[in-house]
Amino acid sequence: MKKLIAAITVILWLAAVVIIVVAATHHELLTLIPVFADNRPQGLLGWTLTAAMVALIISLLVHSNGHRIK
């Protein structure tokens, strides 16, 4: 399960980078704006970044192995 969550996290971050690179190569980087507006994600990049952040947090929680801060 840990490896699956880690793989999903990596895939989502790579997807976000690919979206930015493709937009930059087509000179359409400004079409990705706004990424976040009205306190929610907007467009493909906004939702991909949000999903990547959520997956990263879940991955960090799962991989913490139960260590607690005292």
mmJSON file of the N, C-alpha and C atoms, coordinates in Angstrom:
{"data_MODEL":{"atom_site":{
"group_PDB":["ATOM","ATOM","ATOM","ATOM","ATOM","ATOM","ATOM","ATOM","ATOM","ATOM","ATOM","ATOM","ATOM","ATOM","ATOM","ATOM","ATOM","ATOM","ATOM","ATOM","ATOM","ATOM","ATOM","ATOM","ATOM","ATOM","ATOM","ATOM","ATOM","ATOM","ATOM","ATOM","ATOM","ATOM","ATOM","ATOM","ATOM","ATOM","ATOM","ATOM","ATOM","ATOM","ATOM","ATOM","ATOM","ATOM","ATOM","ATOM","ATOM","ATOM","ATOM","ATOM","ATOM","ATOM","ATOM","ATOM","ATOM","ATOM","ATOM","ATOM","ATOM","ATOM","ATOM","ATOM","ATOM","ATOM","ATOM","ATOM","ATOM","ATOM","ATOM","ATOM","ATOM","ATOM","ATOM","ATOM","ATOM","ATOM","ATOM","ATOM","ATOM","ATOM","ATOM","ATOM","ATOM","ATOM","ATOM","ATOM","ATOM","ATOM","ATOM","ATOM","ATOM","ATOM","ATOM","ATOM","ATOM","ATOM","ATOM","ATOM","ATOM","ATOM","ATOM","ATOM","ATOM","ATOM","ATOM","ATOM","ATOM","ATOM","ATOM","ATOM","ATOM","ATOM","ATOM","ATOM","ATOM","ATOM","ATOM","ATOM","ATOM","ATOM","ATOM","ATOM","ATOM","ATOM","ATOM","ATOM","ATOM","ATOM","ATOM","ATOM","ATOM","ATOM","ATOM","ATOM","ATOM","ATOM","ATOM","ATOM","ATOM","ATOM","ATOM","ATOM","ATOM","ATOM","ATOM","ATOM","ATOM","ATOM","ATOM","ATOM","ATOM","ATOM","ATOM","ATOM","ATOM","ATOM","ATOM","ATOM","ATOM","ATOM","ATOM","ATOM","ATOM","ATOM","ATOM","ATOM","ATOM","ATOM","ATOM","ATOM","ATOM","ATOM","ATOM","ATOM","ATOM","ATOM","ATOM","ATOM","ATOM","ATOM","ATOM","ATOM","ATOM","ATOM","ATOM","ATOM","ATOM","ATOM","ATOM","ATOM","ATOM","ATOM","ATOM","ATOM","ATOM","ATOM","ATOM","ATOM","ATOM","ATOM","ATOM","ATOM","ATOM","ATOM","ATOM","ATOM","ATOM","ATOM"],
"id":[1,2,3,4,5,6,7,8,9,10,11,12,13,14,15,16,17,18,19,20,21,22,23,24,25,26,27,28,29,30,31,32,33,34,35,36,37,38,39,40,41,42,43,44,45,46,47,48,49,50,51,52,53,54,55,56,57,58,59,60,61,62,63,64,65,66,67,68,69,70,71,72,73,74,75,76,77,78,79,80,81,82,83,84,85,86,87,88,89,90,91,92,93,94,95,96,97,98,99,100,101,102,103,104,105,106,107,108,109,110,111,112,113,114,115,116,117,118,119,120,121,122,123,124,125,126,127,128,129,130,131,132,133,134,135,136,137,138,139,140,141,142,143,144,145,146,147,148,149,150,151,152,153,154,155,156,157,158,159,160,161,162,163,164,165,166,167,168,169,170,171,172,173,174,175,176,177,178,179,180,181,182,183,184,185,186,187,188,189,190,191,192,193,194,195,196,197,198,199,200,201,202,203,204,205,206,207,208,209,210],
"type_symbol":["N","C","C","N","C","C","N","C","C","N","C","C","N","C","C","N","C","C","N","C","C","N","C","C","N","C","C","N","C","C","N","C","C","N","C","C","N","C","C","N","C","C","N","C","C","N","C","C","N","C","C","N","C","C","N","C","C","N","C","C","N","C","C","N","C","C","N","C","C","N","C","C","N","C","C","N","C","C","N","C","C","N","C","C","N","C","C","N","C","C","N","C","C","N","C","C","N","C","C","N","C","C","N","C","C","N","C","C","N","C","C","N","C","C","N","C","C","N","C","C","N","C","C","N","C","C","N","C","C","N","C","C","N","C","C","N","C","C","N","C","C","N","C","C","N","C","C","N","C","C","N","C","C","N","C","C","N","C","C","N","C","C","N","C","C","N","C","C","N","C","C","N","C","C","N","C","C","N","C","C","N","C","C","N","C","C","N","C","C","N","C","C","N","C","C","N","C","C","N","C","C","N","C","C","N","C","C","N","C","C"],
"label_atom_id":["N","CA","C","N","CA","C","N","CA","C","N","CA","C","N","CA","C","N","CA","C","N","CA","C","N","CA","C","N","CA","C","N","CA","C","N","CA","C","N","CA","C","N","CA","C","N","CA","C","N","CA","C","N","CA","C","N","CA","C","N","CA","C","N","CA","C","N","CA","C","N","CA","C","N","CA","C","N","CA","C","N","CA","C","N","CA","C","N","CA","C","N","CA","C","N","CA","C","N","CA","C","N","CA","C","N","CA","C","N","CA","C","N","CA","C","N","CA","C","N","CA","C","N","CA","C","N","CA","C","N","CA","C","N","CA","C","N","CA","C","N","CA","C","N","CA","C","N","CA","C","N","CA","C","N","CA","C","N","CA","C","N","CA","C","N","CA","C","N","CA","C","N","CA","C","N","CA","C","N","CA","C","N","CA","C","N","CA","C","N","CA","C","N","CA","C","N","CA","C","N","CA","C","N","CA","C","N","CA","C","N","CA","C","N","CA","C","N","CA","C","N","CA","C","N","CA","C","N","CA","C","N","CA","C","N","CA","C","N","CA","C","N","CA","C"],
"label_alt_id":[null,null,null,null,null,null,null,null,null,null,null,null,null,null,null,null,null,null,null,null,null,null,null,null,null,null,null,null,null,null,null,null,null,null,null,null,null,null,null,null,null,null,null,null,null,null,null,null,null,null,null,null,null,null,null,null,null,null,null,null,null,null,null,null,null,null,null,null,null,null,null,null,null,null,null,null,null,null,null,null,null,null,null,null,null,null,null,null,null,null,null,null,null,null,null,null,null,null,null,null,null,null,null,null,null,null,null,null,null,null,null,null,null,null,null,null,null,null,null,null,null,null,null,null,null,null,null,null,null,null,null,null,null,null,null,null,null,null,null,null,null,null,null,null,null,null,null,null,null,null,null,null,null,null,null,null,null,null,null,null,null,null,null,null,null,null,null,null,null,null,null,null,null,null,null,null,null,null,null,null,null,null,null,null,null,null,null,null,null,null,null,null,null,null,null,null,null,null,null,null,null,null,null,null,null,null,null,null,null,null],
"label_comp_id":["MET","MET","MET","LYS","LYS","LYS","LYS","LYS","LYS","LEU","LEU","LEU","ILE","ILE","ILE","ALA","ALA","ALA","ALA","ALA","ALA","ILE","ILE","ILE","THR","THR","THR","VAL","VAL","VAL","ILE","ILE","ILE","LEU","LEU","LEU","TRP","TRP","TRP","LEU","LEU","LEU","ALA","ALA","ALA","ALA","ALA","ALA","VAL","VAL","VAL","VAL","VAL","VAL","ILE","ILE","ILE","ILE","ILE","ILE","VAL","VAL","VAL","VAL","VAL","VAL","ALA","ALA","ALA","ALA","ALA","ALA","THR","THR","THR","HIS","HIS","HIS","HIS","HIS","HIS","GLU","GLU","GLU","LEU","LEU","LEU","LEU","LEU","LEU","THR","THR","THR","LEU","LEU","LEU","ILE","ILE","ILE","PRO","PRO","PRO","VAL","VAL","VAL","PHE","PHE","PHE","ALA","ALA","ALA","ASP","ASP","ASP","ASN","ASN","ASN","ARG","ARG","ARG","PRO","PRO","PRO","GLN","GLN","GLN","GLY","GLY","GLY","LEU","LEU","LEU","LEU","LEU","LEU","GLY","GLY","GLY","TRP","TRP","TRP","THR","THR","THR","LEU","LEU","LEU","THR","THR","THR","ALA","ALA","ALA","ALA","ALA","ALA","MET","MET","MET","VAL","VAL","VAL","ALA","ALA","ALA","LEU","LEU","LEU","ILE","ILE","ILE","ILE","ILE","ILE","SER","SER","SER","LEU","LEU","LEU","LEU","LEU","LEU","VAL","VAL","VAL","HIS","HIS","HIS","SER","SER","SER","ASN","ASN","ASN","GLY","GLY","GLY","HIS","HIS","HIS","ARG","ARG","ARG","ILE","ILE","ILE","LYS","LYS","LYS"],
"label_asym_id":["A","A","A","A","A","A","A","A","A","A","A","A","A","A","A","A","A","A","A","A","A","A","A","A","A","A","A","A","A","A","A","A","A","A","A","A","A","A","A","A","A","A","A","A","A","A","A","A","A","A","A","A","A","A","A","A","A","A","A","A","A","A","A","A","A","A","A","A","A","A","A","A","A","A","A","A","A","A","A","A","A","A","A","A","A","A","A","A","A","A","A","A","A","A","A","A","A","A","A","A","A","A","A","A","A","A","A","A","A","A","A","A","A","A","A","A","A","A","A","A","A","A","A","A","A","A","A","A","A","A","A","A","A","A","A","A","A","A","A","A","A","A","A","A","A","A","A","A","A","A","A","A","A","A","A","A","A","A","A","A","A","A","A","A","A","A","A","A","A","A","A","A","A","A","A","A","A","A","A","A","A","A","A","A","A","A","A","A","A","A","A","A","A","A","A","A","A","A","A","A","A","A","A","A","A","A","A","A","A","A"],
"label_entity_id":["1","1","1","1","1","1","1","1","1","1","1","1","1","1","1","1","1","1","1","1","1","1","1","1","1","1","1","1","1","1","1","1","1","1","1","1","1","1","1","1","1","1","1","1","1","1","1","1","1","1","1","1","1","1","1","1","1","1","1","1","1","1","1","1","1","1","1","1","1","1","1","1","1","1","1","1","1","1","1","1","1","1","1","1","1","1","1","1","1","1","1","1","1","1","1","1","1","1","1","1","1","1","1","1","1","1","1","1","1","1","1","1","1","1","1","1","1","1","1","1","1","1","1","1","1","1","1","1","1","1","1","1","1","1","1","1","1","1","1","1","1","1","1","1","1","1","1","1","1","1","1","1","1","1","1","1","1","1","1","1","1","1","1","1","1","1","1","1","1","1","1","1","1","1","1","1","1","1","1","1","1","1","1","1","1","1","1","1","1","1","1","1","1","1","1","1","1","1","1","1","1","1","1","1","1","1","1","1","1","1"],
"label_seq_id":[1,1,1,2,2,2,3,3,3,4,4,4,5,5,5,6,6,6,7,7,7,8,8,8,9,9,9,10,10,10,11,11,11,12,12,12,13,13,13,14,14,14,15,15,15,16,16,16,17,17,17,18,18,18,19,19,19,20,20,20,21,21,21,22,22,22,23,23,23,24,24,24,25,25,25,26,26,26,27,27,27,28,28,28,29,29,29,30,30,30,31,31,31,32,32,32,33,33,33,34,34,34,35,35,35,36,36,36,37,37,37,38,38,38,39,39,39,40,40,40,41,41,41,42,42,42,43,43,43,44,44,44,45,45,45,46,46,46,47,47,47,48,48,48,49,49,49,50,50,50,51,51,51,52,52,52,53,53,53,54,54,54,55,55,55,56,56,56,57,57,57,58,58,58,59,59,59,60,60,60,61,61,61,62,62,62,63,63,63,64,64,64,65,65,65,66,66,66,67,67,67,68,68,68,69,69,69,70,70,70],
"pdbx_PDB_ins_code":[null,null,null,null,null,null,null,null,null,null,null,null,null,null,null,null,null,null,null,null,null,null,null,null,null,null,null,null,null,null,null,null,null,null,null,null,null,null,null,null,null,null,null,null,null,null,null,null,null,null,null,null,null,null,null,null,null,null,null,null,null,null,null,null,null,null,null,null,null,null,null,null,null,null,null,null,null,null,null,null,null,null,null,null,null,null,null,null,null,null,null,null,null,null,null,null,null,null,null,null,null,null,null,null,null,null,null,null,null,null,null,null,null,null,null,null,null,null,null,null,null,null,null,null,null,null,null,null,null,null,null,null,null,null,null,null,null,null,null,null,null,null,null,null,null,null,null,null,null,null,null,null,null,null,null,null,null,null,null,null,null,null,null,null,null,null,null,null,null,null,null,null,null,null,null,null,null,null,null,null,null,null,null,null,null,null,null,null,null,null,null,null,null,null,null,null,null,null,null,null,null,null,null,null,null,null,null,null,null,null],
"Cartn_x":[0.819,0.0,0.863,1.983,2.869,3.467,3.849,4.45,3.442,2.196,1.152,0.908,0.835,0.62,1.808,3.017,4.207,4.225,3.822,3.791,2.758,1.607,0.568,1.055,1.752,2.279,3.269,4.175,5.172,4.497,3.535,2.832,2.105,1.457,0.74,1.692,2.842,3.815,4.399,4.668,5.165,4.119,2.861,1.792,1.721,1.888,1.87,3.025,4.196,5.36,5.141,4.587,4.33,3.327,2.293,1.305,1.974,2.845,3.536,4.491,5.246,6.209,5.498,4.427,3.687,3.098,2.555,2.002,3.105,4.273,5.376,5.897,5.98,6.482,5.501,4.225,3.227,2.95,3.759,3.608,2.21,1.663,0.325,0.372,1.492,1.661,0.645,0.301,-0.655,-2.088,-2.358,-3.711,-3.973,-2.914,-3.084,-3.542,-3.511,-3.882,-5.392,-6.109,-5.684,-5.621,-4.657,-4.543,-5.5,-5.549,-6.488,-7.238,-8.557,-9.381,-10.636,-11.112,-12.313,-12.165,-10.937,-10.621,-10.846,-10.686,-10.757,-9.894,-9.463,-8.616,-9.386,-8.669,-9.268,-8.464,-9.113,-8.446,-7.681,-7.088,-6.379,-5.164,-4.395,-3.203,-3.567,-4.581,-4.991,-5.431,-6.212,-6.678,-5.546,-4.627,-3.49,-2.584,-2.305,-1.479,-2.157,-3.456,-4.184,-4.132,-4.365,-4.301,-2.887,-1.876,-0.491,-0.158,-0.63,-0.38,-1.084,-2.314,-3.046,-2.353,-1.929,-1.231,0.104,0.796,2.058,1.839,0.812,0.523,0.161,-0.674,-1.038,0.194,1.037,2.257,3.172,3.315,4.148,3.561,2.253,1.624,1.764,1.624,1.734,3.172,4.124,5.53,6.158,5.405,5.989,6.249,5.686,5.893,5.487,4.55,4.042,4.913,5.942,6.768,5.981,5.958,5.204,6.134,5.796,6.575,6.147,7.119,6.804,6.793],
"Cartn_y":[-1.193,0.0,1.257,1.185,2.346,2.657,1.601,1.81,2.361,1.933,2.432,3.917,4.326,5.738,6.572,6.061,6.771,6.894,5.835,5.866,6.861,6.891,7.849,9.273,9.509,10.831,11.265,10.383,10.705,10.963,10.148,10.319,11.66,12.041,13.318,14.503,14.445,15.535,15.599,14.439,14.43,14.973,14.657,15.179,16.697,17.245,18.699,19.341,18.734,19.268,19.176,18.071,17.908,18.943,19.213,20.225,21.585,21.933,23.227,23.272,22.202,22.172,22.236,21.491,21.512,22.898,23.517,24.861,25.858,25.697,26.611,26.435,25.202,24.974,25.466,25.497,26.015,27.5,28.14,29.563,29.881,28.982,29.151,29.071,29.488,29.37,30.224,31.364,32.243,31.71,30.735,30.166,29.274,28.927,28.108,28.939,30.246,31.137,31.333,31.365,31.178,29.69,29.349,27.977,27.778,28.761,28.739,30.061,29.995,31.198,30.869,31.837,31.665,30.483,30.316,29.276,27.851,27.636,26.277,26.2,24.992,24.817,25.124,25.627,25.945,25.267,24.655,24.076,22.802,22.268,20.998,21.105,22.177,22.329,22.496,23.261,23.464,22.17,21.386,20.119,19.107,19.112,18.2,18.556,19.844,20.27,19.956,20.146,19.842,18.342,17.522,16.078,15.636,16.27,15.928,16.301,17.439,17.847,16.905,16.533,15.607,14.25,13.772,12.491,12.557,13.691,13.851,13.813,14.488,14.482,13.077,12.388,11.017,10.113,10.278,9.476,9.728,10.972,11.285,10.695,10.73,10.155,8.638,8.003,6.548,6.1,6.847,6.463,6.901,7.523,7.976,6.834,5.662,4.453,4.621,5.459,5.602,6.42,7.074,7.923,9.172,9.48,10.637,11.67,12.926,14.012,14.199,14.248,14.382,15.829],
"Cartn_z":[0.0,0.0,0.0,0.77,0.834,-0.535,-1.264,-2.578,-3.575,-3.465,-4.354,-4.131,-2.889,-2.575,-3.037,-2.83,-3.283,-4.808,-5.496,-6.96,-7.475,-6.845,-7.243,-7.021,-5.918,-5.631,-6.706,-7.06,-8.091,-9.429,-9.779,-11.053,-11.102,-10.009,-9.995,-10.112,-9.418,-9.536,-10.943,-11.538,-12.917,-13.889,-13.65,-14.502,-14.413,-13.217,-13.057,-13.814,-13.729,-14.446,-15.952,-16.424,-17.855,-18.345,-17.576,-17.964,-18.124,-17.194,-17.256,-18.448,-18.673,-19.778,-21.126,-21.269,-22.536,-22.789,-21.768,-21.932,-22.281,-21.67,-21.953,-23.376,-23.854,-25.211,-26.277,-25.947,-26.885,-26.662,-25.813,-25.489,-24.974,-24.151,-23.581,-22.058,-21.481,-20.043,-19.283,-19.829,-19.144,-19.19,-20.044,-20.078,-18.872,-18.124,-16.922,-15.729,-15.876,-14.776,-14.799,-13.73,-12.354,-11.992,-11.163,-10.685,-9.515,-8.636,-7.511,-7.505,-7.428,-7.354,-6.55,-5.83,-5.007,-4.055,-3.515,-2.529,-3.027,-4.312,-4.846,-6.105,-6.449,-7.638,-8.915,-9.89,-11.181,-12.28,-13.21,-14.369,-14.062,-15.106,-14.996,-14.091,-14.208,-13.382,-11.915,-11.607,-10.222,-9.555,-10.261,-9.691,-9.588,-10.55,-10.48,-9.311,-9.118,-7.986,-6.656,-6.587,-5.356,-5.053,-6.058,-5.857,-5.478,-6.067,-5.744,-4.3,-3.849,-2.46,-1.481,-1.774,-0.904,-0.877,-2.036,-2.094,-1.355,-1.433,-0.717,0.792,1.263,2.698,3.17,2.412,2.771,2.752,1.745,1.66,2.851,3.248,4.408,5.684,5.815,6.997,7.034,5.902,5.836,6.079,5.557,5.681,7.0,7.878,9.142,10.107,9.841,10.648,12.107,12.379,13.724,14.65,14.137,14.997,15.359,16.625,17.09,17.677,17.487,18.051,19.5,20.396,21.815,22.238],
"occupancy":[1.0,1.0,1.0,1.0,1.0,1.0,1.0,1.0,1.0,1.0,1.0,1.0,1.0,1.0,1.0,1.0,1.0,1.0,1.0,1.0,1.0,1.0,1.0,1.0,1.0,1.0,1.0,1.0,1.0,1.0,1.0,1.0,1.0,1.0,1.0,1.0,1.0,1.0,1.0,1.0,1.0,1.0,1.0,1.0,1.0,1.0,1.0,1.0,1.0,1.0,1.0,1.0,1.0,1.0,1.0,1.0,1.0,1.0,1.0,1.0,1.0,1.0,1.0,1.0,1.0,1.0,1.0,1.0,1.0,1.0,1.0,1.0,1.0,1.0,1.0,1.0,1.0,1.0,1.0,1.0,1.0,1.0,1.0,1.0,1.0,1.0,1.0,1.0,1.0,1.0,1.0,1.0,1.0,1.0,1.0,1.0,1.0,1.0,1.0,1.0,1.0,1.0,1.0,1.0,1.0,1.0,1.0,1.0,1.0,1.0,1.0,1.0,1.0,1.0,1.0,1.0,1.0,1.0,1.0,1.0,1.0,1.0,1.0,1.0,1.0,1.0,1.0,1.0,1.0,1.0,1.0,1.0,1.0,1.0,1.0,1.0,1.0,1.0,1.0,1.0,1.0,1.0,1.0,1.0,1.0,1.0,1.0,1.0,1.0,1.0,1.0,1.0,1.0,1.0,1.0,1.0,1.0,1.0,1.0,1.0,1.0,1.0,1.0,1.0,1.0,1.0,1.0,1.0,1.0,1.0,1.0,1.0,1.0,1.0,1.0,1.0,1.0,1.0,1.0,1.0,1.0,1.0,1.0,1.0,1.0,1.0,1.0,1.0,1.0,1.0,1.0,1.0,1.0,1.0,1.0,1.0,1.0,1.0,1.0,1.0,1.0,1.0,1.0,1.0,1.0,1.0,1.0,1.0,1.0,1.0],
"B_iso_or_equiv":[0.0,0.0,0.0,0.0,0.0,0.0,0.0,0.0,0.0,0.0,0.0,0.0,0.0,0.0,0.0,0.0,0.0,0.0,0.0,0.0,0.0,0.0,0.0,0.0,0.0,0.0,0.0,0.0,0.0,0.0,0.0,0.0,0.0,0.0,0.0,0.0,0.0,0.0,0.0,0.0,0.0,0.0,0.0,0.0,0.0,0.0,0.0,0.0,0.0,0.0,0.0,0.0,0.0,0.0,0.0,0.0,0.0,0.0,0.0,0.0,0.0,0.0,0.0,0.0,0.0,0.0,0.0,0.0,0.0,0.0,0.0,0.0,0.0,0.0,0.0,0.0,0.0,0.0,0.0,0.0,0.0,0.0,0.0,0.0,0.0,0.0,0.0,0.0,0.0,0.0,0.0,0.0,0.0,0.0,0.0,0.0,0.0,0.0,0.0,0.0,0.0,0.0,0.0,0.0,0.0,0.0,0.0,0.0,0.0,0.0,0.0,0.0,0.0,0.0,0.0,0.0,0.0,0.0,0.0,0.0,0.0,0.0,0.0,0.0,0.0,0.0,0.0,0.0,0.0,0.0,0.0,0.0,0.0,0.0,0.0,0.0,0.0,0.0,0.0,0.0,0.0,0.0,0.0,0.0,0.0,0.0,0.0,0.0,0.0,0.0,0.0,0.0,0.0,0.0,0.0,0.0,0.0,0.0,0.0,0.0,0.0,0.0,0.0,0.0,0.0,0.0,0.0,0.0,0.0,0.0,0.0,0.0,0.0,0.0,0.0,0.0,0.0,0.0,0.0,0.0,0.0,0.0,0.0,0.0,0.0,0.0,0.0,0.0,0.0,0.0,0.0,0.0,0.0,0.0,0.0,0.0,0.0,0.0,0.0,0.0,0.0,0.0,0.0,0.0,0.0,0.0,0.0,0.0,0.0,0.0],
"pdbx_formal_charge":[null,null,null,null,null,null,null,null,null,null,null,null,null,null,null,null,null,null,null,null,null,null,null,null,null,null,null,null,null,null,null,null,null,null,null,null,null,null,null,null,null,null,null,null,null,null,null,null,null,null,null,null,null,null,null,null,null,null,null,null,null,null,null,null,null,null,null,null,null,null,null,null,null,null,null,null,null,null,null,null,null,null,null,null,null,null,null,null,null,null,null,null,null,null,null,null,null,null,null,null,null,null,null,null,null,null,null,null,null,null,null,null,null,null,null,null,null,null,null,null,null,null,null,null,null,null,null,null,null,null,null,null,null,null,null,null,null,null,null,null,null,null,null,null,null,null,null,null,null,null,null,null,null,null,null,null,null,null,null,null,null,null,null,null,null,null,null,null,null,null,null,null,null,null,null,null,null,null,null,null,null,null,null,null,null,null,null,null,null,null,null,null,null,null,null,null,null,null,null,null,null,null,null,null,null,null,null,null,null,null],
"auth_seq_id":[1,1,1,2,2,2,3,3,3,4,4,4,5,5,5,6,6,6,7,7,7,8,8,8,9,9,9,10,10,10,11,11,11,12,12,12,13,13,13,14,14,14,15,15,15,16,16,16,17,17,17,18,18,18,19,19,19,20,20,20,21,21,21,22,22,22,23,23,23,24,24,24,25,25,25,26,26,26,27,27,27,28,28,28,29,29,29,30,30,30,31,31,31,32,32,32,33,33,33,34,34,34,35,35,35,36,36,36,37,37,37,38,38,38,39,39,39,40,40,40,41,41,41,42,42,42,43,43,43,44,44,44,45,45,45,46,46,46,47,47,47,48,48,48,49,49,49,50,50,50,51,51,51,52,52,52,53,53,53,54,54,54,55,55,55,56,56,56,57,57,57,58,58,58,59,59,59,60,60,60,61,61,61,62,62,62,63,63,63,64,64,64,65,65,65,66,66,66,67,67,67,68,68,68,69,69,69,70,70,70],
"auth_comp_id":["MET","MET","MET","LYS","LYS","LYS","LYS","LYS","LYS","LEU","LEU","LEU","ILE","ILE","ILE","ALA","ALA","ALA","ALA","ALA","ALA","ILE","ILE","ILE","THR","THR","THR","VAL","VAL","VAL","ILE","ILE","ILE","LEU","LEU","LEU","TRP","TRP","TRP","LEU","LEU","LEU","ALA","ALA","ALA","ALA","ALA","ALA","VAL","VAL","VAL","VAL","VAL","VAL","ILE","ILE","ILE","ILE","ILE","ILE","VAL","VAL","VAL","VAL","VAL","VAL","ALA","ALA","ALA","ALA","ALA","ALA","THR","THR","THR","HIS","HIS","HIS","HIS","HIS","HIS","GLU","GLU","GLU","LEU","LEU","LEU","LEU","LEU","LEU","THR","THR","THR","LEU","LEU","LEU","ILE","ILE","ILE","PRO","PRO","PRO","VAL","VAL","VAL","PHE","PHE","PHE","ALA","ALA","ALA","ASP","ASP","ASP","ASN","ASN","ASN","ARG","ARG","ARG","PRO","PRO","PRO","GLN","GLN","GLN","GLY","GLY","GLY","LEU","LEU","LEU","LEU","LEU","LEU","GLY","GLY","GLY","TRP","TRP","TRP","THR","THR","THR","LEU","LEU","LEU","THR","THR","THR","ALA","ALA","ALA","ALA","ALA","ALA","MET","MET","MET","VAL","VAL","VAL","ALA","ALA","ALA","LEU","LEU","LEU","ILE","ILE","ILE","ILE","ILE","ILE","SER","SER","SER","LEU","LEU","LEU","LEU","LEU","LEU","VAL","VAL","VAL","HIS","HIS","HIS","SER","SER","SER","ASN","ASN","ASN","GLY","GLY","GLY","HIS","HIS","HIS","ARG","ARG","ARG","ILE","ILE","ILE","LYS","LYS","LYS"],
"auth_asym_id":["A","A","A","A","A","A","A","A","A","A","A","A","A","A","A","A","A","A","A","A","A","A","A","A","A","A","A","A","A","A","A","A","A","A","A","A","A","A","A","A","A","A","A","A","A","A","A","A","A","A","A","A","A","A","A","A","A","A","A","A","A","A","A","A","A","A","A","A","A","A","A","A","A","A","A","A","A","A","A","A","A","A","A","A","A","A","A","A","A","A","A","A","A","A","A","A","A","A","A","A","A","A","A","A","A","A","A","A","A","A","A","A","A","A","A","A","A","A","A","A","A","A","A","A","A","A","A","A","A","A","A","A","A","A","A","A","A","A","A","A","A","A","A","A","A","A","A","A","A","A","A","A","A","A","A","A","A","A","A","A","A","A","A","A","A","A","A","A","A","A","A","A","A","A","A","A","A","A","A","A","A","A","A","A","A","A","A","A","A","A","A","A","A","A","A","A","A","A","A","A","A","A","A","A","A","A","A","A","A","A"],
"auth_atom_id":["N","CA","C","N","CA","C","N","CA","C","N","CA","C","N","CA","C","N","CA","C","N","CA","C","N","CA","C","N","CA","C","N","CA","C","N","CA","C","N","CA","C","N","CA","C","N","CA","C","N","CA","C","N","CA","C","N","CA","C","N","CA","C","N","CA","C","N","CA","C","N","CA","C","N","CA","C","N","CA","C","N","CA","C","N","CA","C","N","CA","C","N","CA","C","N","CA","C","N","CA","C","N","CA","C","N","CA","C","N","CA","C","N","CA","C","N","CA","C","N","CA","C","N","CA","C","N","CA","C","N","CA","C","N","CA","C","N","CA","C","N","CA","C","N","CA","C","N","CA","C","N","CA","C","N","CA","C","N","CA","C","N","CA","C","N","CA","C","N","CA","C","N","CA","C","N","CA","C","N","CA","C","N","CA","C","N","CA","C","N","CA","C","N","CA","C","N","CA","C","N","CA","C","N","CA","C","N","CA","C","N","CA","C","N","CA","C","N","CA","C","N","CA","C","N","CA","C","N","CA","C","N","CA","C","N","CA","C","N","CA","C","N","CA","C"],
"pdbx_PDB_model_num":[1,1,1,1,1,1,1,1,1,1,1,1,1,1,1,1,1,1,1,1,1,1,1,1,1,1,1,1,1,1,1,1,1,1,1,1,1,1,1,1,1,1,1,1,1,1,1,1,1,1,1,1,1,1,1,1,1,1,1,1,1,1,1,1,1,1,1,1,1,1,1,1,1,1,1,1,1,1,1,1,1,1,1,1,1,1,1,1,1,1,1,1,1,1,1,1,1,1,1,1,1,1,1,1,1,1,1,1,1,1,1,1,1,1,1,1,1,1,1,1,1,1,1,1,1,1,1,1,1,1,1,1,1,1,1,1,1,1,1,1,1,1,1,1,1,1,1,1,1,1,1,1,1,1,1,1,1,1,1,1,1,1,1,1,1,1,1,1,1,1,1,1,1,1,1,1,1,1,1,1,1,1,1,1,1,1,1,1,1,1,1,1,1,1,1,1,1,1,1,1,1,1,1,1,1,1,1,1,1,1]
}}}
